[in-house]
Amino acid sequence: MAEQVEDKALEIIARFQPVASDLRAIKSYMKISYDFTRFGRYALDISYLNRRFGGLKESTGWIHTYTMKMSEKVLVMMKTSIEALKGKNIEAARSVSGMERGR
């Protein structure tokens, strides 16, 4: 879907010749699309680890704790990103980057 977003953004630019503020919004949407792709990749990695270790119910100790923390973090990042996009909240959007870096 990220590729579809990029294609649509380029089509909008070509067809409607947006002004600078619109171009910034389009660029932001393209970046958000990339971020969602990355979050999806994180979710895929988590599911791979879960399967490799025999599922969360079968894992113990640090594996269970680590997998649960990763899963929760991805969900919070997704929710924050969606809320930031809907509300055009720049600070919330910036906080996602900090979450990714472990802050």
N, C-alpha and C positions, 0 to 999 in steps of 0.2 A: 504494500500500500504506500510505502514511502516514495516509491518511484512514481506512482499515480499522483501523489501530492505535488511532486516536483514538476511533472508534466503539466498538471493543471495550473500551477503557479506560472510557469513559462507561457502557457497559453493566455492567461490573464494579462501578463505583462505585454505580450505581443498584440493582443486584440484591443485592449482598453487603454494602453499608455497611462498607467497610474501616476499620480503625483508622488512626491518624496515620502510623505507619511504613509501612503498606501504601499509603497515599495518596502518600507521598513516592516509593515505588518506582514506582507507576503514573505519577506525574508524570515521573519519570526516563525511563521507557520511552517516554513520549510525546515527550520531548525527543530521545531517541536516534533515534526514528523520523524526526523532522524532520531531524536531523543526517545520517542516511543518505540522505534525500531530497536534501539539499544536496550531499553527496558525489557522488551520481548525476548531479546537474546539472553538477558540475565535470567528471566523466568525459564527459558529453555535449559540453560546451564543448571539451574536449581533442580529442574525435573530430571535431568540426566544424572546428577549426583544422587538424587533420591532413589532412582531406579538402580543405580550402580551399587549403592549401599543396602539394597534390599528393602527400601521403603522406610519411612519415618517410624512406623510402629516397631520395626525390627531393629532399628539402630539405637545405640545407647550413647551416653556421655556426650562428648563434644560434638559428634557428628549431628546428633539430633538438635542440640542447642544451636549450632552454627547454621544448619539448614533452616531452622525456624526463624532465626534472626535475619538471614538473607531474604527469605520469603516476605517477612513483615516489612523489611526495608523497601523492597521492590514495590509492594502494595502502597506504602506510604508515598513513595516517589511518584507513582502513577496518579494517585488521588490528588496530591499536591499539584502536579503538572496540569491535570484537567481543571482543577479549581483556578489555578493561575491563568490559564487560557480563557476560561469563561469570564473571569472577573478582570482580565487584563491587569493582573497584579504582578508587577515587576519584581517586587521583593520575594514573593512566594516562588516565582520562577527561578530566581537566583538561589534560593534556599535548596532547590533540588540539586544544584551543582555541589553545594556543600555536603549534602547528604551522601552523594555519590563518593565524595572523597573521604567520607567517614567523620565529618564534623558534626 
